[in-house]
Amino acid sequence: MSTRRFSSLARQVATACRRSAPRAFSAKPNTQVRGVKTLKFADTTEIVYERSDYPKEKLAKIFAKDVFAVIGYGTQGMAQSLNMKDNGLKVVIGVRKNGASWKDAIKDGWVPGETLFSIEEACEKGTVVMNLLSDAGQKDAWPTIKPYLKKGKTLYFSHGFGVIFSDQTGIIPPKDIDVILAAPKGSGQTVRSLFLEGRGINSSIAVYQDVSGEAKERAIALGVAIGSGYLYETTFKKEVLSDLTGERGVLMGGIQGMFKAQYDVLRAKGHSPSEAFNETVEEATQSLYPLIAKNGMDWMYAVCSTTARRGAIDWAPEFYTATKPVFERLYESVENGTETRRTLTENARPDYRQRLEAELKEIADQEMWRAGKTVRSLRPENQ
Ligand SMILES: NC(=O)c1ccc[n+]([C@@H]2O[C@H](COP(=O)([O-])OP(=O)(O)OC[C@H]3O[C@@H](n4cnc5c(N)ncnc54)[C@H](OP(=O)(O)O)[C@@H]3O)[C@@H](O)[C@H]2O)c1
């Protein structure tokens, strides 16, 4: 999922995470033992690539001649570059000089003229150009980046957006370079914090162009180098379609819609804000979702009361029927390019940041989330 982009709120979160995480340069990530595996996911057999097959020594060998130019220092640029650096690889950062990212990179120890450069300078130095600008920024910056993508280089993305919707972005890579993807399934803050804990995010990998004959191997190795614990295979197209659907659906858009609908019904029927919030959000995030994460939905149902279980089993099909057409419309909107077009148009507006701030404030000001502040303050660990 790609939670994204630049609001000052997002920056505050990024800064807070950077502050709370141990400094990058003193980190000693543990190495978990895992391997390449053919596994059954339900009834389908898939291959997954795991970190133990790509220890630091192997990464050093595969990438002995490479310099990684990480273009963009948002949440993914920050996490992936620091993890690669901690994995012993040669990394330089390329961002707009004196912009917010430039300053963030300096705070994290990147040195102007040594490891921190303009986008053009970094692209010149990099043998692997890692395009981690925002997706709208990738469209703008493509004419700047493209001339540096000379034969033998590798172009890397963490999203299939730019290349698959090239009719909207103009991103058509030169034919004589490898084009690969590793897409962490989580925010950059998680990519970094899991790495520092010796754990690893799950990511997908894909190859769009394989000129060297080594693109897949390099995509897997790079996926490990940026901090993944395991990687599953996809294509650029499937990655972007599933990712855009997921974040608009269950991961973010859907969950806000469902939470608010239930909260509003409870409030309209005379329940207090604390009761409505506890029955809608707090119990979900604090008690039940962690149970789903641990052992699946049936297990969560099994450890709940018989009353709760009966009702959940009865009502789940009703919600399925109500929401499936919405998911179908959503997927179609992603597939036919409506969602990417809207993203590019909206994010290119000069007042984009102010508008985003206003939209996020509107959510923060909803009674449900204002009530949530008080509920969270009551958690014993927050007192
Ligand atoms: N965030 C996620 O959870 C996530 C997860 C998986 C994959 N991804 C993918 O990873 C990539 C990076 O995402 P992100 O969330 O890290 O992005 P982000 O935080 O929005 O990154 C913003 C970066 O892009 C730069 N930028 C924006 N517009 C620009 C322009 N017109 N010219 C030059 N630089 C520009 C910003 O520089 P300034 O500071 O100078 O403005 C900043 O360094 C995207 O493809 C995204 O889809 C993201």
The ligand as a MOL file (V3000), in Angstrom:
LIG
                    3D

  0  0  0     0  0            999 V3000
M  V30 BEGIN CTAB
M  V30 COUNTS 48 52 0 0 0
M  V30 BEGIN ATOM
M  V30 1 N 4.6130 5.3740 1.1260 0
M  V30 2 C 4.3420 4.0920 1.0330 0
M  V30 3 O 3.7270 3.5250 1.9350 0
M  V30 4 C 4.7890 3.2930 -0.1570 0
M  V30 5 C 4.7760 1.8960 -0.0620 0
M  V30 6 C 5.2380 1.1630 -1.1410 0
M  V30 7 C 5.6460 1.8140 -2.2880 0
M  V30 8 N 5.6030 3.1770 -2.3740 0 CHG=1
M  V30 9 C 6.0610 3.8280 -3.6040 0
M  V30 10 O 7.3640 4.3440 -3.3730 0
M  V30 11 C 7.5500 5.5380 -4.1510 0
M  V30 12 C 7.9070 6.6820 -3.2200 0
M  V30 13 O 6.8250 6.8770 -2.3460 0
M  V30 14 P 6.9280 7.7670 -1.0410 0
M  V30 15 O 5.6430 7.5800 -0.2860 0
M  V30 16 O 8.2240 7.5330 -0.3410 0 CHG=-1
M  V30 17 O 6.8930 9.1890 -1.7090 0
M  V30 18 P 6.8030 10.5680 -0.9970 0
M  V30 19 O 7.0180 10.4380 0.4730 0
M  V30 20 O 5.5990 11.2490 -1.4360 0
M  V30 21 O 8.1180 11.1760 -1.6860 0
M  V30 22 C 8.2150 12.4260 -1.9900 0
M  V30 23 C 9.5870 12.6530 -2.6020 0
M  V30 24 O 9.3620 13.0230 -3.9270 0
M  V30 25 C 9.9860 14.2960 -4.1390 0
M  V30 26 N 9.2270 15.0170 -5.1550 0
M  V30 27 C 7.8860 15.1530 -5.2530 0
M  V30 28 N 7.5550 15.8440 -6.3410 0
M  V30 29 C 8.7110 16.1120 -6.9720 0
M  V30 30 C 9.0290 16.7790 -8.1750 0
M  V30 31 N 8.0710 17.3140 -8.9510 0
M  V30 32 N 10.3320 16.8740 -8.5310 0
M  V30 33 C 11.2940 16.3540 -7.7490 0
M  V30 34 N 11.0600 15.7150 -6.5920 0
M  V30 35 C 9.7910 15.5930 -6.2130 0
M  V30 36 C 9.9840 14.9670 -2.7640 0
M  V30 37 O 10.9920 15.9310 -2.7120 0
M  V30 38 P 10.8300 17.3270 -1.9270 0
M  V30 39 O 10.9470 17.0660 -0.4740 0
M  V30 40 O 11.9400 18.1320 -2.4920 0
M  V30 41 O 9.4490 17.8470 -2.2670 0
M  V30 42 C 10.2870 13.7450 -1.8840 0
M  V30 43 O 11.6610 13.4860 -1.8450 0
M  V30 44 C 6.2400 5.7590 -4.9090 0
M  V30 45 O 6.3210 5.1610 -6.1600 0
M  V30 46 C 5.2260 5.0280 -4.0530 0
M  V30 47 O 4.0810 4.6350 -4.7530 0
M  V30 48 C 5.2110 3.9250 -1.3220 0
M  V30 END ATOM
M  V30 BEGIN BOND
M  V30 1 1 1 2
M  V30 2 2 2 3
M  V30 3 1 2 4
M  V30 4 1 4 5
M  V30 5 2 4 48
M  V30 6 2 5 6
M  V30 7 1 6 7
M  V30 8 2 7 8
M  V30 9 1 8 9
M  V30 10 1 8 48
M  V30 11 1 9 10
M  V30 12 1 9 46
M  V30 13 1 10 11
M  V30 14 1 11 12
M  V30 15 1 11 44
M  V30 16 1 12 13
M  V30 17 1 13 14
M  V30 18 2 14 15
M  V30 19 1 14 16
M  V30 20 1 14 17
M  V30 21 1 17 18
M  V30 22 2 18 19
M  V30 23 1 18 20
M  V30 24 1 18 21
M  V30 25 1 21 22
M  V30 26 1 22 23
M  V30 27 1 23 24
M  V30 28 1 23 42
M  V30 29 1 24 25
M  V30 30 1 25 26
M  V30 31 1 25 36
M  V30 32 1 26 27
M  V30 33 1 26 35
M  V30 34 2 27 28
M  V30 35 1 28 29
M  V30 36 1 29 30
M  V30 37 2 29 35
M  V30 38 1 30 31
M  V30 39 2 30 32
M  V30 40 1 32 33
M  V30 41 2 33 34
M  V30 42 1 34 35
M  V30 43 1 36 37
M  V30 44 1 36 42
M  V30 45 1 37 38
M  V30 46 2 38 39
M  V30 47 1 38 40
M  V30 48 1 38 41
M  V30 49 1 42 43
M  V30 50 1 44 45
M  V30 51 1 44 46
M  V30 52 1 46 47
M  V30 END BOND
M  V30 END CTAB
M  END
